[in-house]
Amino acid sequence: MELISIKRRNKIRFYAKGFAQHVLVPNAWFRSRLASKLARINRYDPQWIQERVEYYNKLNAAFNVSAQALDLKSIPSTKQTAYYYDMRALLRHYPPSCRIDYKFGDNRDTAEIPTLVKSRAVGAGNDNNVLLKLNQVRHFMTIKDRVSYADKKNMLVWRGAARQQHRKDFLVKFWNHSLCDVGQVNSPARGGKAEWVKPRMSIAEQLNYKFILSIEGHDVATNLKWIAQSNSLCFMTRPKYETWMMEGRLVGGQHYVELREDYADLPEKIEYYTRHSEEANEIINNLQEYYRQFQDPVREELISLLVLNKYLKLSGQIAEV
């Protein structure tokens, strides 16, 4: 219940802050602070910062935004509000004339023109999909796991919606497996089967298990970010989509237990890591360390602004700040 209340408090704070800044703080104040915020790069390793910027924004050539691109005042604020507040927090640092092509929500498509998105496919050919840290309140909430790995159950847990075929294929094989506590939480009328339905589980309840499955949905698996903060071992196939977390940089066997696409090796890997706790803890520690790079809010804002800065420069809308 504690983690549920934390999740709710995070949402309340996020929306309250977003609304207050939307109403009370003029955009001119943010524009006046842009240069000093970008100068913060000297507090960190500039090369490391720039590597992340280039990962998110792979554009190198000048381009023009489309005729459908919108300026800040034209972006609807009442739909997908979490995305809007995150985008607004960045864009309001720039001249009000700046326009962007963007796509809020889950994204699996390769953009035809440079577009600001939450997610994209892993690999080559995705240069037009420029990643920003959007919908943070859902994807980057902070948790604390007080249960040690040794004190967790020797089982794999997962709860989620069974709408995509790959999730259904997984449940066909493992919904009633003795090593797994997995099930769908959506109504069978919206996908899946009645026999797969199991009670919802809070994050706190799932943290009582040694192994947690992270399985992609429409794009990325939302639970990967909180698994990365836990003392449980992440099981998943190689990521096909990525967000601000740079899932494409994760390495199987180093940051997570990599499963076959058909999950045929799941039981043997559960049994293996049940017997080899030292190896399991090493992988857990590696993923925790990887995730820490996203937990410095000042640095995260700096990188976000630099990603957007590059987009606006290449589109000819701003000069050097």
ZAVEX-941678 format. One record per residue (C-alpha): residue number from 0; residue in one letter; x, y, z. Coordinates in steps of 0.02 Angstrom, whole numbers, m for minus. Layout:
// residues N
<rec><n>NUM</n><res>a</res><east>X</east><north>Y</north><up>Z</up></rec>
...
// end
This chain:
// residues 321
<rec><n>0</n><res>m</res><east>0</east><north>0</north><up>0</up></rec>
<rec><n>1</n><res>e</res><east>146</east><north>116</north><up>34</up></rec>
<rec><n>2</n><res>l</res><east>205</east><north>111</north><up>m147</up></rec>
<rec><n>3</n><res>i</res><east>29</east><north>137</north><up>m209</up></rec>
<rec><n>4</n><res>s</res><east>14</east><north>294</north><up>m103</up></rec>
<rec><n>5</n><res>i</res><east>184</east><north>353</north><up>m165</up></rec>
<rec><n>6</n><res>k</res><east>125</east><north>330</north><up>m344</up></rec>
<rec><n>7</n><res>r</res><east>m32</east><north>431</north><up>m308</up></rec>
<rec><n>8</n><res>r</res><east>64</east><north>568</north><up>m218</up></rec>
<rec><n>9</n><res>n</res><east>185</east><north>579</north><up>m364</up></rec>
<rec><n>10</n><res>k</res><east>40</east><north>605</north><up>m484</up></rec>
<rec><n>11</n><res>i</res><east>m40</east><north>736</north><up>m373</up></rec>
<rec><n>12</n><res>r</res><east>124</east><north>832</north><up>m358</up></rec>
<rec><n>13</n><res>f</res><east>158</east><north>817</north><up>m544</up></rec>
<rec><n>14</n><res>y</res><east>m10</east><north>883</north><up>m601</up></rec>
<rec><n>15</n><res>a</res><east>m16</east><north>1017</north><up>m466</up></rec>
<rec><n>16</n><res>k</res><east>156</east><north>1081</north><up>m515</up></rec>
<rec><n>17</n><res>g</res><east>115</east><north>1073</north><up>m700</up></rec>
<rec><n>18</n><res>f</res><east>m48</east><north>1167</north><up>m678</up></rec>
<rec><n>19</n><res>a</res><east>29</east><north>1298</north><up>m563</up></rec>
<rec><n>20</n><res>q</res><east>171</east><north>1334</north><up>m683</up></rec>
<rec><n>21</n><res>h</res><east>48</east><north>1335</north><up>m828</up></rec>
<rec><n>22</n><res>v</res><east>m55</east><north>1470</north><up>m743</up></rec>
<rec><n>23</n><res>l</res><east>64</east><north>1567</north><up>m630</up></rec>
<rec><n>24</n><res>v</res><east>238</east><north>1569</north><up>m707</up></rec>
<rec><n>25</n><res>p</res><east>263</east><north>1670</north><up>m867</up></rec>
<rec><n>26</n><res>n</res><east>359</east><north>1591</north><up>m1010</up></rec>
<rec><n>27</n><res>a</res><east>474</east><north>1742</north><up>m1014</up></rec>
<rec><n>28</n><res>w</res><east>546</east><north>1690</north><up>m846</up></rec>
<rec><n>29</n><res>f</res><east>597</east><north>1521</north><up>m916</up></rec>
<rec><n>30</n><res>r</res><east>671</east><north>1601</north><up>m1072</up></rec>
<rec><n>31</n><res>s</res><east>777</east><north>1714</north><up>m963</up></rec>
<rec><n>32</n><res>r</res><east>852</east><north>1562</north><up>m876</up></rec>
<rec><n>33</n><res>l</res><east>895</east><north>1457</north><up>m1028</up></rec>
<rec><n>34</n><res>a</res><east>1075</east><north>1514</north><up>m1050</up></rec>
<rec><n>35</n><res>s</res><east>1118</east><north>1484</north><up>m867</up></rec>
<rec><n>36</n><res>k</res><east>1036</east><north>1312</north><up>m871</up></rec>
<rec><n>37</n><res>l</res><east>1134</east><north>1260</north><up>m1026</up></rec>
<rec><n>38</n><res>a</res><east>1294</east><north>1322</north><up>m943</up></rec>
<rec><n>39</n><res>r</res><east>1269</east><north>1187</north><up>m811</up></rec>
<rec><n>40</n><res>i</res><east>1352</east><north>1066</north><up>m931</up></rec>
<rec><n>41</n><res>n</res><east>1517</east><north>1121</north><up>m854</up></rec>
<rec><n>42</n><res>r</res><east>1464</east><north>1044</north><up>m688</up></rec>
<rec><n>43</n><res>y</res><east>1468</east><north>873</north><up>m769</up></rec>
<rec><n>44</n><res>d</res><east>1571</east><north>778</north><up>m897</up></rec>
<rec><n>45</n><res>p</res><east>1527</east><north>871</north><up>m1058</up></rec>
<rec><n>46</n><res>q</res><east>1575</east><north>723</north><up>m1167</up></rec>
<rec><n>47</n><res>w</res><east>1461</east><north>605</north><up>m1070</up></rec>
<rec><n>48</n><res>i</res><east>1319</east><north>731</north><up>m1080</up></rec>
<rec><n>49</n><res>q</res><east>1343</east><north>753</north><up>m1267</up></rec>
<rec><n>50</n><res>e</res><east>1345</east><north>565</north><up>m1297</up></rec>
<rec><n>51</n><res>r</res><east>1173</east><north>553</north><up>m1220</up></rec>
<rec><n>52</n><res>v</res><east>1110</east><north>702</north><up>m1319</up></rec>
<rec><n>53</n><res>e</res><east>1172</east><north>623</north><up>m1480</up></rec>
<rec><n>54</n><res>y</res><east>1089</east><north>457</north><up>m1434</up></rec>
<rec><n>55</n><res>y</res><east>920</east><north>539</north><up>m1413</up></rec>
<rec><n>56</n><res>n</res><east>937</east><north>660</north><up>m1559</up></rec>
<rec><n>57</n><res>k</res><east>1030</east><north>578</north><up>m1703</up></rec>
<rec><n>58</n><res>l</res><east>992</east><north>717</north><up>m1827</up></rec>
<rec><n>59</n><res>n</res><east>1142</east><north>796</north><up>m1913</up></rec>
<rec><n>60</n><res>a</res><east>1071</east><north>890</north><up>m2062</up></rec>
<rec><n>61</n><res>a</res><east>966</east><north>1047</north><up>m2072</up></rec>
<rec><n>62</n><res>f</res><east>779</east><north>1021</north><up>m2098</up></rec>
<rec><n>63</n><res>n</res><east>615</east><north>1114</north><up>m2103</up></rec>
<rec><n>64</n><res>v</res><east>471</east><north>1077</north><up>m1987</up></rec>
<rec><n>65</n><res>s</res><east>310</east><north>1027</north><up>m2074</up></rec>
<rec><n>66</n><res>a</res><east>162</east><north>1139</north><up>m2112</up></rec>
<rec><n>67</n><res>q</res><east>72</east><north>1047</north><up>m1972</up></rec>
<rec><n>68</n><res>a</res><east>203</east><north>1089</north><up>m1840</up></rec>
<rec><n>69</n><res>l</res><east>135</east><north>1182</north><up>m1689</up></rec>
<rec><n>70</n><res>d</res><east>201</east><north>1317</north><up>m1573</up></rec>
<rec><n>71</n><res>l</res><east>177</east><north>1298</north><up>m1385</up></rec>
<rec><n>72</n><res>k</res><east>16</east><north>1396</north><up>m1372</up></rec>
<rec><n>73</n><res>s</res><east>m63</east><north>1287</north><up>m1507</up></rec>
<rec><n>74</n><res>i</res><east>m24</east><north>1118</north><up>m1428</up></rec>
<rec><n>75</n><res>p</res><east>m184</east><north>1053</north><up>m1346</up></rec>
<rec><n>76</n><res>s</res><east>m166</east><north>1051</north><up>m1156</up></rec>
<rec><n>77</n><res>t</res><east>m320</east><north>950</north><up>m1114</up></rec>
<rec><n>78</n><res>k</res><east>m274</east><north>789</north><up>m1204</up></rec>
<rec><n>79</n><res>q</res><east>m131</east><north>679</north><up>m1143</up></rec>
<rec><n>80</n><res>t</res><east>m96</east><north>808</north><up>m1010</up></rec>
<rec><n>81</n><res>a</res><east>57</east><north>721</north><up>m938</up></rec>
<rec><n>82</n><res>y</res><east>143</east><north>729</north><up>m1107</up></rec>
<rec><n>83</n><res>y</res><east>91</east><north>910</north><up>m1128</up></rec>
<rec><n>84</n><res>y</res><east>162</east><north>965</north><up>m960</up></rec>
<rec><n>85</n><res>d</res><east>328</east><north>878</north><up>m995</up></rec>
<rec><n>86</n><res>m</res><east>341</east><north>955</north><up>m1168</up></rec>
<rec><n>87</n><res>r</res><east>287</east><north>1126</north><up>m1106</up></rec>
<rec><n>88</n><res>a</res><east>419</east><north>1123</north><up>m968</up></rec>
<rec><n>89</n><res>l</res><east>552</east><north>1118</north><up>m1104</up></rec>
<rec><n>90</n><res>l</res><east>478</east><north>1216</north><up>m1249</up></rec>
<rec><n>91</n><res>r</res><east>435</east><north>1368</north><up>m1144</up></rec>
<rec><n>92</n><res>h</res><east>622</east><north>1404</north><up>m1128</up></rec>
<rec><n>93</n><res>y</res><east>622</east><north>1453</north><up>m1312</up></rec>
<rec><n>94</n><res>p</res><east>545</east><north>1592</north><up>m1418</up></rec>
<rec><n>95</n><res>p</res><east>356</east><north>1574</north><up>m1435</up></rec>
<rec><n>96</n><res>s</res><east>374</east><north>1567</north><up>m1624</up></rec>
<rec><n>97</n><res>c</res><east>464</east><north>1398</north><up>m1615</up></rec>
<rec><n>98</n><res>r</res><east>363</east><north>1257</north><up>m1691</up></rec>
<rec><n>99</n><res>i</res><east>383</east><north>1070</north><up>m1672</up></rec>
<rec><n>100</n><res>d</res><east>322</east><north>910</north><up>m1751</up></rec>
<rec><n>101</n><res>y</res><east>279</east><north>792</north><up>m1609</up></rec>
<rec><n>102</n><res>k</res><east>184</east><north>633</north><up>m1570</up></rec>
<rec><n>103</n><res>f</res><east>117</east><north>601</north><up>m1396</up></rec>
<rec><n>104</n><res>g</res><east>75</east><north>426</north><up>m1334</up></rec>
<rec><n>105</n><res>d</res><east>146</east><north>255</north><up>m1375</up></rec>
<rec><n>106</n><res>n</res><east>246</east><north>250</north><up>m1535</up></rec>
<rec><n>107</n><res>r</res><east>309</east><north>106</north><up>m1642</up></rec>
<rec><n>108</n><res>d</res><east>321</east><north>200</north><up>m1807</up></rec>
<rec><n>109</n><res>t</res><east>471</east><north>274</north><up>m1894</up></rec>
<rec><n>110</n><res>a</res><east>437</east><north>457</north><up>m1925</up></rec>
<rec><n>111</n><res>e</res><east>453</east><north>524</north><up>m2102</up></rec>
<rec><n>112</n><res>i</res><east>507</east><north>695</north><up>m2037</up></rec>
<rec><n>113</n><res>p</res><east>602</east><north>742</north><up>m1878</up></rec>
<rec><n>114</n><res>t</res><east>475</east><north>716</north><up>m1739</up></rec>
<rec><n>115</n><res>l</res><east>485</east><north>729</north><up>m1549</up></rec>
<rec><n>116</n><res>v</res><east>423</east><north>567</north><up>m1471</up></rec>
<rec><n>117</n><res>k</res><east>421</east><north>464</north><up>m1312</up></rec>
<rec><n>118</n><res>s</res><east>474</east><north>301</north><up>m1394</up></rec>
<rec><n>119</n><res>r</res><east>549</east><north>228</north><up>m1551</up></rec>
<rec><n>120</n><res>a</res><east>610</east><north>63</north><up>m1623</up></rec>
<rec><n>121</n><res>v</res><east>784</east><north>8</north><up>m1569</up></rec>
<rec><n>122</n><res>g</res><east>919</east><north>10</north><up>m1702</up></rec>
<rec><n>123</n><res>a</res><east>963</east><north>97</north><up>m1864</up></rec>
<rec><n>124</n><res>g</res><east>841</east><north>197</north><up>m1968</up></rec>
<rec><n>125</n><res>n</res><east>759</east><north>289</north><up>m1823</up></rec>
<rec><n>126</n><res>d</res><east>851</east><north>455</north><up>m1840</up></rec>
<rec><n>127</n><res>n</res><east>691</east><north>555</north><up>m1867</up></rec>
<rec><n>128</n><res>n</res><east>621</east><north>494</north><up>m1701</up></rec>
<rec><n>129</n><res>v</res><east>696</east><north>614</north><up>m1574</up></rec>
<rec><n>130</n><res>l</res><east>672</east><north>552</north><up>m1395</up></rec>
<rec><n>131</n><res>l</res><east>618</east><north>663</north><up>m1251</up></rec>
<rec><n>132</n><res>k</res><east>578</east><north>616</north><up>m1072</up></rec>
<rec><n>133</n><res>l</res><east>389</east><north>620</north><up>m1091</up></rec>
<rec><n>134</n><res>n</res><east>253</east><north>553</north><up>m976</up></rec>
<rec><n>135</n><res>q</res><east>380</east><north>548</north><up>m835</up></rec>
<rec><n>136</n><res>v</res><east>248</east><north>530</north><up>m701</up></rec>
<rec><n>137</n><res>r</res><east>205</east><north>357</north><up>m770</up></rec>
<rec><n>138</n><res>h</res><east>371</east><north>296</north><up>m834</up></rec>
<rec><n>139</n><res>f</res><east>498</east><north>369</north><up>m713</up></rec>
<rec><n>140</n><res>m</res><east>417</east><north>361</north><up>m542</up></rec>
<rec><n>141</n><res>t</res><east>534</east><north>325</north><up>m396</up></rec>
<rec><n>142</n><res>i</res><east>515</east><north>169</north><up>m290</up></rec>
<rec><n>143</n><res>k</res><east>610</east><north>94</north><up>m144</up></rec>
<rec><n>144</n><res>d</res><east>627</east><north>m94</north><up>m124</up></rec>
<rec><n>145</n><res>r</res><east>657</east><north>m144</north><up>57</up></rec>
<rec><n>146</n><res>v</res><east>651</east><north>m331</north><up>24</up></rec>
<rec><n>147</n><res>s</res><east>821</east><north>m412</north><up>m5</up></rec>
<rec><n>148</n><res>y</res><east>842</east><north>m533</north><up>m149</up></rec>
<rec><n>149</n><res>a</res><east>871</east><north>m676</north><up>m28</up></rec>
<rec><n>150</n><res>d</res><east>704</east><north>m646</north><up>58</up></rec>
<rec><n>151</n><res>k</res><east>600</east><north>m649</north><up>m101</up></rec>
<rec><n>152</n><res>k</res><east>497</east><north>m793</north><up>m171</up></rec>
<rec><n>153</n><res>n</res><east>582</east><north>m909</north><up>m296</up></rec>
<rec><n>154</n><res>m</res><east>454</east><north>m871</north><up>m431</up></rec>
<rec><n>155</n><res>l</res><east>427</east><north>m756</north><up>m579</up></rec>
<rec><n>156</n><res>v</res><east>286</east><north>m629</north><up>m571</up></rec>
<rec><n>157</n><res>w</res><east>195</east><north>m525</north><up>m701</up></rec>
<rec><n>158</n><res>r</res><east>30</east><north>m433</north><up>m714</up></rec>
<rec><n>159</n><res>g</res><east>m30</east><north>m340</north><up>m867</up></rec>
<rec><n>160</n><res>a</res><east>m152</east><north>m326</north><up>m1010</up></rec>
<rec><n>161</n><res>a</res><east>m163</east><north>m470</north><up>m1134</up></rec>
<rec><n>162</n><res>r</res><east>m202</east><north>m372</north><up>m1291</up></rec>
<rec><n>163</n><res>q</res><east>m48</east><north>m398</north><up>m1399</up></rec>
<rec><n>164</n><res>q</res><east>m19</east><north>m568</north><up>m1478</up></rec>
<rec><n>165</n><res>h</res><east>153</east><north>m592</north><up>m1401</up></rec>
<rec><n>166</n><res>r</res><east>79</east><north>m569</north><up>m1226</up></rec>
<rec><n>167</n><res>k</res><east>m58</east><north>m695</north><up>m1266</up></rec>
<rec><n>168</n><res>d</res><east>72</east><north>m818</north><up>m1329</up></rec>
<rec><n>169</n><res>f</res><east>166</east><north>m800</north><up>m1166</up></rec>
<rec><n>170</n><res>l</res><east>11</east><north>m830</north><up>m1059</up></rec>
<rec><n>171</n><res>v</res><east>m39</east><north>m983</north><up>m1159</up></rec>
<rec><n>172</n><res>k</res><east>122</east><north>m1065</north><up>m1101</up></rec>
<rec><n>173</n><res>f</res><east>144</east><north>m999</north><up>m924</up></rec>
<rec><n>174</n><res>w</res><east>m20</east><north>m937</north><up>m845</up></rec>
<rec><n>175</n><res>n</res><east>m29</east><north>m1095</north><up>m739</up></rec>
<rec><n>176</n><res>h</res><east>156</east><north>m1141</north><up>m726</up></rec>
<rec><n>177</n><res>s</res><east>219</east><north>m1192</north><up>m554</up></rec>
<rec><n>178</n><res>l</res><east>367</east><north>m1071</north><up>m564</up></rec>
<rec><n>179</n><res>c</res><east>262</east><north>m922</north><up>m616</up></rec>
<rec><n>180</n><res>d</res><east>130</east><north>m808</north><up>m543</up></rec>
<rec><n>181</n><res>v</res><east>75</east><north>m722</north><up>m703</up></rec>
<rec><n>182</n><res>g</res><east>m91</east><north>m665</north><up>m769</up></rec>
<rec><n>183</n><res>q</res><east>m191</east><north>m535</north><up>m861</up></rec>
<rec><n>184</n><res>v</res><east>m285</east><north>m396</north><up>m772</up></rec>
<rec><n>185</n><res>n</res><east>m395</east><north>m336</north><up>m915</up></rec>
<rec><n>186</n><res>s</res><east>m568</east><north>m402</north><up>m953</up></rec>
<rec><n>187</n><res>p</res><east>m568</east><north>m550</north><up>m1075</up></rec>
<rec><n>188</n><res>a</res><east>m689</east><north>m449</north><up>m1178</up></rec>
<rec><n>189</n><res>r</res><east>m542</east><north>m335</north><up>m1219</up></rec>
<rec><n>190</n><res>g</res><east>m419</east><north>m476</north><up>m1256</up></rec>
<rec><n>191</n><res>g</res><east>m353</east><north>m636</north><up>m1181</up></rec>
<rec><n>192</n><res>k</res><east>m451</east><north>m773</north><up>m1094</up></rec>
<rec><n>193</n><res>a</res><east>m551</east><north>m784</north><up>m934</up></rec>
<rec><n>194</n><res>e</res><east>m437</east><north>m921</north><up>m865</up></rec>
<rec><n>195</n><res>w</res><east>m288</east><north>m804</north><up>m878</up></rec>
<rec><n>196</n><res>v</res><east>m366</east><north>m670</north><up>m768</up></rec>
<rec><n>197</n><res>k</res><east>m285</east><north>m648</north><up>m597</up></rec>
<rec><n>198</n><res>p</res><east>m305</east><north>m515</north><up>m462</up></rec>
<rec><n>199</n><res>r</res><east>m210</east><north>m354</north><up>m488</up></rec>
<rec><n>200</n><res>m</res><east>m48</east><north>m338</north><up>m390</up></rec>
<rec><n>201</n><res>s</res><east>31</east><north>m179</north><up>m326</up></rec>
<rec><n>202</n><res>i</res><east>214</east><north>m145</north><up>m359</up></rec>
<rec><n>203</n><res>a</res><east>247</east><north>m180</north><up>m176</up></rec>
<rec><n>204</n><res>e</res><east>168</east><north>m352</north><up>m192</up></rec>
<rec><n>205</n><res>q</res><east>268</east><north>m393</north><up>m348</up></rec>
<rec><n>206</n><res>l</res><east>429</east><north>m345</north><up>m258</up></rec>
<rec><n>207</n><res>n</res><east>407</east><north>m500</north><up>m150</up></rec>
<rec><n>208</n><res>y</res><east>463</east><north>m606</north><up>m299</up></rec>
<rec><n>209</n><res>k</res><east>643</east><north>m636</north><up>m353</up></rec>
<rec><n>210</n><res>f</res><east>604</east><north>m631</north><up>m538</up></rec>
<rec><n>211</n><res>i</res><east>496</east><north>m502</north><up>m628</up></rec>
<rec><n>212</n><res>l</res><east>449</east><north>m515</north><up>m811</up></rec>
<rec><n>213</n><res>s</res><east>461</east><north>m358</north><up>m916</up></rec>
<rec><n>214</n><res>i</res><east>362</east><north>m386</north><up>m1076</up></rec>
<rec><n>215</n><res>e</res><east>336</east><north>m250</north><up>m1204</up></rec>
<rec><n>216</n><res>g</res><east>160</east><north>m190</north><up>m1242</up></rec>
<rec><n>217</n><res>h</res><east>115</east><north>m64</north><up>m1378</up></rec>
<rec><n>218</n><res>d</res><east>296</east><north>m7</north><up>m1369</up></rec>
<rec><n>219</n><res>v</res><east>407</east><north>m20</north><up>m1214</up></rec>
<rec><n>220</n><res>a</res><east>370</east><north>m112</north><up>m1052</up></rec>
<rec><n>221</n><res>t</res><east>321</east><north>20</north><up>m923</up></rec>
<rec><n>222</n><res>n</res><east>376</east><north>m88</north><up>m777</up></rec>
<rec><n>223</n><res>l</res><east>559</east><north>m95</north><up>m831</up></rec>
<rec><n>224</n><res>k</res><east>598</east><north>72</north><up>m748</up></rec>
<rec><n>225</n><res>w</res><east>537</east><north>19</north><up>m576</up></rec>
<rec><n>226</n><res>i</res><east>613</east><north>m154</north><up>m593</up></rec>
<rec><n>227</n><res>a</res><east>779</east><north>m65</north><up>m621</up></rec>
<rec><n>228</n><res>q</res><east>761</east><north>15</north><up>m449</up></rec>
<rec><n>229</n><res>s</res><east>717</east><north>m149</north><up>m363</up></rec>
<rec><n>230</n><res>n</res><east>811</east><north>m294</north><up>m285</up></rec>
<rec><n>231</n><res>s</res><east>725</east><north>m415</north><up>m404</up></rec>
<rec><n>232</n><res>l</res><east>798</east><north>m490</north><up>m563</up></rec>
<rec><n>233</n><res>c</res><east>729</east><north>m429</north><up>m729</up></rec>
<rec><n>234</n><res>f</res><east>681</east><north>m562</north><up>m857</up></rec>
<rec><n>235</n><res>m</res><east>642</east><north>m506</north><up>m1035</up></rec>
<rec><n>236</n><res>t</res><east>675</east><north>m532</north><up>m1219</up></rec>
<rec><n>237</n><res>r</res><east>792</east><north>m413</north><up>m1306</up></rec>
<rec><n>238</n><res>p</res><east>706</east><north>m242</north><up>m1313</up></rec>
<rec><n>239</n><res>k</res><east>631</east><north>m193</north><up>m1481</up></rec>
<rec><n>240</n><res>y</res><east>580</east><north>m17</north><up>m1427</up></rec>
<rec><n>241</n><res>e</res><east>662</east><north>115</north><up>m1321</up></rec>
<rec><n>242</n><res>t</res><east>625</east><north>275</north><up>m1226</up></rec>
<rec><n>243</n><res>w</res><east>729</east><north>400</north><up>m1130</up></rec>
<rec><n>244</n><res>m</res><east>795</east><north>250</north><up>m1032</up></rec>
<rec><n>245</n><res>m</res><east>895</east><north>199</north><up>m1187</up></rec>
<rec><n>246</n><res>e</res><east>834</east><north>20</north><up>m1178</up></rec>
<rec><n>247</n><res>g</res><east>936</east><north>m14</north><up>m1335</up></rec>
<rec><n>248</n><res>r</res><east>1094</east><north>1</north><up>m1230</up></rec>
<rec><n>249</n><res>l</res><east>1044</east><north>m135</north><up>m1108</up></rec>
<rec><n>250</n><res>v</res><east>1144</east><north>m296</north><up>m1124</up></rec>
<rec><n>251</n><res>g</res><east>1073</east><north>m469</north><up>m1092</up></rec>
<rec><n>252</n><res>g</res><east>1166</east><north>m562</north><up>m955</up></rec>
<rec><n>253</n><res>q</res><east>1235</east><north>m398</north><up>m890</up></rec>
<rec><n>254</n><res>h</res><east>1080</east><north>m293</north><up>m852</up></rec>
<rec><n>255</n><res>y</res><east>942</east><north>m423</north><up>m869</up></rec>
<rec><n>256</n><res>v</res><east>912</east><north>m607</north><up>m901</up></rec>
<rec><n>257</n><res>e</res><east>884</east><north>m621</north><up>m1088</up></rec>
<rec><n>258</n><res>l</res><east>746</east><north>m739</north><up>m1141</up></rec>
<rec><n>259</n><res>r</res><east>712</east><north>m820</north><up>m1308</up></rec>
<rec><n>260</n><res>e</res><east>574</east><north>m741</north><up>m1411</up></rec>
<rec><n>261</n><res>d</res><east>464</east><north>m894</north><up>m1381</up></rec>
<rec><n>262</n><res>y</res><east>506</east><north>m897</north><up>m1194</up></rec>
<rec><n>263</n><res>a</res><east>551</east><north>m1082</north><up>m1207</up></rec>
<rec><n>264</n><res>d</res><east>702</east><north>m1056</north><up>m1094</up></rec>
<rec><n>265</n><res>l</res><east>606</east><north>m969</north><up>m955</up></rec>
<rec><n>266</n><res>p</res><east>589</east><north>m1117</north><up>m833</up></rec>
<rec><n>267</n><res>e</res><east>772</east><north>m1167</north><up>m845</up></rec>
<rec><n>268</n><res>k</res><east>829</east><north>m987</north><up>m817</up></rec>
<rec><n>269</n><res>i</res><east>716</east><north>m968</north><up>m665</up></rec>
<rec><n>270</n><res>e</res><east>792</east><north>m1127</north><up>m593</up></rec>
<rec><n>271</n><res>y</res><east>969</east><north>m1072</north><up>m638</up></rec>
<rec><n>272</n><res>y</res><east>960</east><north>m903</north><up>m552</up></rec>
<rec><n>273</n><res>t</res><east>871</east><north>m980</north><up>m403</up></rec>
<rec><n>274</n><res>r</res><east>1028</east><north>m1084</north><up>m379</up></rec>
<rec><n>275</n><res>h</res><east>1153</east><north>m947</north><up>m425</up></rec>
<rec><n>276</n><res>s</res><east>1112</east><north>m800</north><up>m313</up></rec>
<rec><n>277</n><res>e</res><east>1281</east><north>m715</north><up>m333</up></rec>
<rec><n>278</n><res>e</res><east>1258</east><north>m702</north><up>m521</up></rec>
<rec><n>279</n><res>a</res><east>1081</east><north>m640</north><up>m498</up></rec>
<rec><n>280</n><res>n</res><east>1135</east><north>m504</north><up>m377</up></rec>
<rec><n>281</n><res>e</res><east>1273</east><north>m447</north><up>m495</up></rec>
<rec><n>282</n><res>i</res><east>1147</east><north>m423</north><up>m636</up></rec>
<rec><n>283</n><res>i</res><east>1028</east><north>m332</north><up>m517</up></rec>
<rec><n>284</n><res>n</res><east>1167</east><north>m216</north><up>m461</up></rec>
<rec><n>285</n><res>n</res><east>1218</east><north>m180</north><up>m641</up></rec>
<rec><n>286</n><res>l</res><east>1041</east><north>m129</north><up>m689</up></rec>
<rec><n>287</n><res>q</res><east>1024</east><north>m21</north><up>m533</up></rec>
<rec><n>288</n><res>e</res><east>1187</east><north>67</north><up>m576</up></rec>
<rec><n>289</n><res>y</res><east>1132</east><north>92</north><up>m756</up></rec>
<rec><n>290</n><res>y</res><east>969</east><north>172</north><up>m699</up></rec>
<rec><n>291</n><res>r</res><east>1052</east><north>296</north><up>m581</up></rec>
<rec><n>292</n><res>q</res><east>1101</east><north>405</north><up>m729</up></rec>
<rec><n>293</n><res>f</res><east>918</east><north>455</north><up>m746</up></rec>
<rec><n>294</n><res>q</res><east>895</east><north>508</north><up>m564</up></rec>
<rec><n>295</n><res>d</res><east>983</east><north>677</north><up>m560</up></rec>
<rec><n>296</n><res>p</res><east>841</east><north>800</north><up>m601</up></rec>
<rec><n>297</n><res>v</res><east>956</east><north>948</north><up>m639</up></rec>
<rec><n>298</n><res>r</res><east>1062</east><north>846</north><up>m759</up></rec>
<rec><n>299</n><res>e</res><east>908</east><north>768</north><up>m838</up></rec>
<rec><n>300</n><res>e</res><east>834</east><north>939</north><up>m874</up></rec>
<rec><n>301</n><res>l</res><east>1000</east><north>995</north><up>m949</up></rec>
<rec><n>302</n><res>i</res><east>1006</east><north>846</north><up>m1067</up></rec>
<rec><n>303</n><res>s</res><east>823</east><north>869</north><up>m1114</up></rec>
<rec><n>304</n><res>l</res><east>852</east><north>1052</north><up>m1156</up></rec>
<rec><n>305</n><res>l</res><east>1005</east><north>1009</north><up>m1259</up></rec>
<rec><n>306</n><res>v</res><east>907</east><north>879</north><up>m1358</up></rec>
<rec><n>307</n><res>l</res><east>771</east><north>1007</north><up>m1396</up></rec>
<rec><n>308</n><res>n</res><east>902</east><north>1142</north><up>m1427</up></rec>
<rec><n>309</n><res>k</res><east>981</east><north>1035</north><up>m1563</up></rec>
<rec><n>310</n><res>y</res><east>811</east><north>1004</north><up>m1643</up></rec>
<rec><n>311</n><res>l</res><east>770</east><north>1190</north><up>m1648</up></rec>
<rec><n>312</n><res>k</res><east>943</east><north>1238</north><up>m1712</up></rec>
<rec><n>313</n><res>l</res><east>941</east><north>1112</north><up>m1854</up></rec>
<rec><n>314</n><res>s</res><east>767</east><north>1170</north><up>m1903</up></rec>
<rec><n>315</n><res>g</res><east>834</east><north>1348</north><up>m1916</up></rec>
<rec><n>316</n><res>q</res><east>724</east><north>1419</north><up>m1778</up></rec>
<rec><n>317</n><res>i</res><east>858</east><north>1473</north><up>m1655</up></rec>
<rec><n>318</n><res>a</res><east>1041</east><north>1521</north><up>m1661</up></rec>
<rec><n>319</n><res>e</res><east>1172</east><north>1487</north><up>m1528</up></rec>
<rec><n>320</n><res>v</res><east>1105</east><north>1523</north><up>m1352</up></rec>
// end
